[in-house]
Amino acid sequence: MTISDKKKFGELTGENFEIGDIVEWTTWSEQYNDWVPQYGVLLSIENQIKANRIISVSKVKPINEQHAELEFFTLTLKLVNKL
């Protein structure tokens, strides 16, 4: 098996996702002093080189923000609802 044959970091998690799925991530809230779930629609999944390592990166359109598009390490996302 060559390096190109191995799964990229986070890629295995991304195999459970499809474009259009609803996903969840958390952000820290100073107001609640706790982690608060955020939701969005998965736009794309691709492998990128970050810090000399190939990782799986997902782009998500948050449901509660009109024009934002966020980028996440795919491993940090949780599937909420399949397309």
N, CA, C and O of each residue as an XYZ file, in Angstrom:
332
protein
N       0.851     -1.180      0.000
C       0.000      0.000      0.000
C       0.896      1.242      0.000
O       1.815      1.362      0.810
N       0.614      2.141     -0.904
C       1.384      3.376     -0.981
C       0.693      4.456     -0.163
O      -0.447      4.292      0.272
N       1.392      5.551      0.037
C       0.831      6.665      0.804
C      -0.449      7.176      0.149
O      -1.398      7.531      0.849
N      -0.488      7.219     -1.175
C      -1.680      7.728     -1.852
C      -2.874      6.784     -1.705
O      -4.014      7.208     -1.895
N      -2.633      5.500     -1.368
C      -3.709      4.535     -1.169
C      -4.323      4.635      0.223
O      -5.450      4.183      0.425
N      -3.619      5.208      1.178
C      -4.116      5.305      2.542
C      -5.198      6.371      2.648
O      -5.212      7.340      1.889
N      -6.103      6.176      3.599
C      -7.140      7.178      3.855
C      -6.495      8.433      4.423
O      -5.564      8.356      5.224
N      -6.997      9.585      4.005
C      -6.517     10.863      4.515
C      -7.132     11.089      5.892
O      -8.195     10.552      6.205
N      -6.449     11.894      6.714
C      -6.907     12.142      8.077
C      -8.297     12.780      8.037
O      -8.462     13.862      7.473
N      -9.289     12.126      8.624
C     -10.654     12.615      8.642
C     -11.507     12.138      7.477
O     -12.722     12.338      7.477
N     -10.887     11.510      6.487
C     -11.619     11.094      5.290
C     -12.652     10.006      5.589
O     -13.718      9.985      4.975
N     -12.351      9.115      6.512
C     -13.267      8.040      6.856
C     -14.585      8.603      7.394
O     -15.654      8.087      7.066
N     -14.521      9.642      8.205
C     -15.728     10.301      8.709
C     -16.513     10.915      7.561
O     -17.742     10.840      7.533
N     -15.814     11.515      6.624
C     -16.453     12.162      5.484
C     -17.196     11.205      4.578
O     -18.090     11.627      3.844
N     -16.850      9.922      4.607
C     -17.538      8.942      3.773
C     -18.990      8.749      4.202
O     -19.803      8.265      3.415
N     -19.326      9.116      5.425
C     -20.703      9.010      5.917
C     -21.554     10.206      5.508
O     -22.773     10.186      5.679
N     -20.926     11.242      4.972
C     -21.624     12.463      4.607
C     -21.878     12.522      3.106
O     -21.139     11.955      2.303
N     -22.964     13.237      2.754
C     -23.249     13.563      1.364
C     -23.511     15.062      1.289
O     -23.974     15.667      2.256
N     -23.214     15.656      0.140
C     -23.482     17.074     -0.052
C     -24.986     17.301      0.181
O     -25.820     16.567     -0.349
N     -25.313     18.315      0.971
C     -26.703     18.625      1.297
C     -27.143     18.109      2.658
O     -28.219     18.469      3.136
N     -26.315     17.257      3.299
C     -26.650     16.768      4.635
C     -26.619     17.906      5.644
O     -25.878     18.875      5.476
N     -27.427     17.784      6.693
C     -27.388     18.727      7.810
C     -26.361     18.198      8.806
O     -26.428     17.044      9.229
N     -25.410     19.058      9.175
C     -24.350     18.668     10.100
C     -24.339     19.603     11.311
O     -24.917     20.689     11.287
N     -23.668     19.151     12.364
C     -23.586     19.913     13.615
C     -22.128     20.057     14.025
O     -21.314     19.168     13.776
N     -21.806     21.172     14.648
C     -20.529     21.409     15.297
C     -20.814     22.252     16.521
O     -21.927     22.758     16.665
N     -19.864     22.416     17.392
C     -20.095     23.221     18.592
C     -19.133     24.403     18.636
O     -18.017     24.344     18.121
N     -19.601     25.474     19.267
C     -18.763     26.641     19.528
C     -18.922     27.013     20.995
O     -19.968     26.778     21.600
N     -17.872     27.595     21.553
C     -17.902     27.990     22.958
C     -18.693     29.280     23.119
O     -18.487     30.238     22.374
N     -19.604     29.303     24.098
C     -20.404     30.484     24.392
C     -19.983     31.051     25.741
O     -20.105     30.383     26.768
N     -19.490     32.280     25.736
C     -19.157     32.969     26.985
C     -20.434     33.252     27.777
O     -20.428     33.239     29.007
N     -21.524     33.506     27.060
C     -22.802     33.815     27.700
C     -23.297     32.635     28.544
O     -23.737     32.824     29.678
N     -23.225     31.423     27.991
C     -23.712     30.235     28.695
C     -22.601     29.466     29.399
O     -22.862     28.536     30.162
N     -21.353     29.867     29.135
C     -20.190     29.192     29.700
C     -20.229     27.682     29.407
O     -19.983     26.843     30.275
N     -20.547     27.385     28.151
C     -20.693     25.999     27.726
C     -20.572     25.927     26.206
O     -20.593     26.950     25.522
N     -20.446     24.703     25.687
C     -20.412     24.470     24.248
C     -21.840     24.497     23.712
O     -22.726     23.849     24.267
N     -22.061     25.244     22.637
C     -23.385     25.412     22.050
C     -23.386     24.794     20.645
O     -22.504     25.092     19.839
N     -24.368     23.939     20.351
C     -24.416     23.335     19.020
C     -24.799     24.348     17.942
O     -25.624     25.233     18.166
N     -24.188     24.201     16.781
C     -24.481     25.009     15.596
C     -24.820     24.037     14.472
O     -24.351     22.899     14.470
N     -25.635     24.483     13.514
C     -26.081     23.591     12.449
C     -25.878     24.239     11.086
O     -25.931     25.461     10.950
N     -25.645     23.397     10.079
C     -25.473     23.908      8.736
C     -25.651     22.820      7.696
O     -25.838     21.646      8.017
N     -25.590     23.241      6.437
C     -25.736     22.341      5.293
C     -24.349     22.100      4.697
O     -23.608     23.046      4.430
N     -24.010     20.845      4.493
C     -22.711     20.470      3.931
C     -22.662     20.843      2.453
O     -23.502     20.400      1.669
N     -21.672     21.662      2.074
C     -21.529     22.115      0.695
C     -20.507     21.314     -0.091
O     -20.713     21.032     -1.272
N     -19.392     20.940      0.562
C     -18.345     20.185     -0.139
C     -17.414     19.512      0.855
O     -17.302     19.914      2.013
N     -16.749     18.473      0.360
C     -15.711     17.785      1.134
C     -14.536     17.585      0.190
O     -14.701     17.077     -0.919
N     -13.353     17.983      0.631
C     -12.160     17.803     -0.207
C     -10.939     17.576      0.667
O     -10.923     17.925      1.848
N      -9.935     16.992      0.071
C      -8.669     16.794      0.771
C      -7.770     17.988      0.498
O      -7.637     18.429     -0.644
N      -7.153     18.509      1.556
C      -6.250     19.651      1.453
C      -4.983     19.366      2.236
O      -4.978     18.563      3.170
N      -3.917     20.032      1.845
C      -2.669     19.924      2.585
C      -2.641     21.042      3.621
O      -2.688     22.223      3.280
N      -2.565     20.654      4.876
C      -2.467     21.601      5.997
C      -1.339     21.114      6.892
O      -1.327     19.954      7.303
N      -0.401     21.982      7.193
C       0.739     21.647      8.059
C       1.441     20.377      7.568
O       1.764     19.486      8.354
N       1.670     20.315      6.254
C       2.388     19.197      5.625
C       1.695     17.855      5.793
O       2.353     16.815      5.829
N       0.374     17.871      5.896
C      -0.393     16.635      6.026
C      -1.678     16.774      5.210
O      -2.283     17.846      5.178
N      -2.085     15.713      4.564
C      -3.322     15.738      3.807
C      -4.467     15.407      4.760
O      -4.475     14.367      5.418
N      -5.434     16.324      4.815
C      -6.595     16.128      5.698
C      -7.886     16.366      4.920
O      -7.877     16.990      3.859
N      -8.988     15.865      5.456
C     -10.295     16.066      4.860
C     -10.908     17.342      5.431
O     -11.029     17.494      6.646
N     -11.293     18.259      4.538
C     -11.855     19.545      4.930
C     -13.249     19.685      4.311
O     -13.450     19.386      3.133
N     -14.202     20.141      5.117
C     -15.574     20.320      4.654
C     -15.962     21.789      4.691
O     -15.575     22.523      5.600
N     -16.731     22.209      3.693
C     -17.302     23.549      3.685
C     -18.776     23.416      4.034
O     -19.482     22.554      3.510
N     -19.230     24.297      4.940
C     -20.589     24.238      5.462
C     -21.222     25.622      5.394
O     -20.570     26.627      5.679
N     -22.496     25.669      5.016
C     -23.289     26.903      5.047
C     -24.125     26.868      6.310
O     -25.085     26.103      6.392
N     -23.774     27.696      7.313
C     -24.555     27.718      8.554
C     -26.018     28.077      8.279
O     -26.313     28.922      7.434
N     -26.910     27.436      8.992
C     -28.336     27.685      8.814
C     -28.720     29.068      9.330
O     -29.616     29.706      8.777
N     -28.054     29.537     10.383
C     -28.444     30.802     11.014
C     -27.701     32.025     10.485
O     -27.894     33.119     11.017
N     -26.863     31.886      9.466
C     -26.138     33.030      8.902
C     -26.420     33.104      7.411
O     -26.304     32.107      6.698
N     -26.786     34.279      6.947
C     -27.238     34.424      5.577
C     -26.128     34.254      4.533
O     -26.354     33.586      3.524
N     -24.951     34.828      4.736
C     -23.946     34.817      3.680
C     -22.669     34.073      4.029
O     -21.766     33.990      3.197
N     -22.570     33.542      5.208
C     -21.327     32.910      5.648
C     -21.165     31.513      5.043
O     -22.141     30.810      4.778
N     -19.916     31.139      4.836
C     -19.545     29.775      4.461
C     -18.323     29.442      5.316
O     -17.317     30.150      5.271
N     -18.413     28.375      6.085
C     -17.349     28.031      7.013
C     -16.624     26.773      6.559
O     -17.185     25.932      5.856
N     -15.366     26.660      6.975
C     -14.543     25.509      6.635
C     -14.185     24.769      7.924
O     -13.758     25.384      8.901
N     -14.362     23.447      7.917
C     -14.116     22.636      9.099
C     -13.269     21.424      8.763
O     -13.322     20.907      7.647
N     -12.497     20.977      9.724
C     -11.872     19.671      9.661
C     -13.030     18.682      9.741
O     -13.780     18.697     10.717
N     -13.189     17.834      8.746
C     -14.358     16.963      8.638
C     -14.606     16.140      9.893
O     -15.756     15.870     10.241
N     -13.558     15.747     10.561
C     -13.691     14.926     11.774
C     -14.460     15.634     12.881
O     -14.985     14.968     13.773
N     -14.543     16.959     12.855
C     -15.227     17.706     13.914
C     -16.724     17.819     13.689
O     -17.445     18.298     14.564
N     -17.204     17.385     12.527
C     -18.631     17.491     12.209
C     -19.381     16.226     12.616
O     -18.833     15.124     12.618
N     -20.636     16.420     12.956
C     -21.504     15.305     13.330
C     -22.720     15.336     12.413
O     -23.308     16.396     12.197
N     -23.097     14.190     11.878
C     -24.259     14.108     10.990
C     -25.532     14.243     11.811
O     -25.712     13.552     12.813
N     -26.425     15.150     11.373
C     -27.707     15.358     12.037
C     -28.829     14.720     11.222
O     -29.678     14.009     11.759
N     -28.816     14.989      9.897
C     -29.886     14.503      9.040
C     -29.348     14.266      7.644
O     -28.698     15.136      7.064
N     -29.621     13.072      7.099
C     -29.200     12.753      5.735
C     -30.079     13.483      4.732
O     -31.248     13.760      5.000
N     -29.511     13.789      3.582
C     -30.229     14.417      2.482
C     -31.343     13.521      2.009
O     -32.069     13.876      1.081
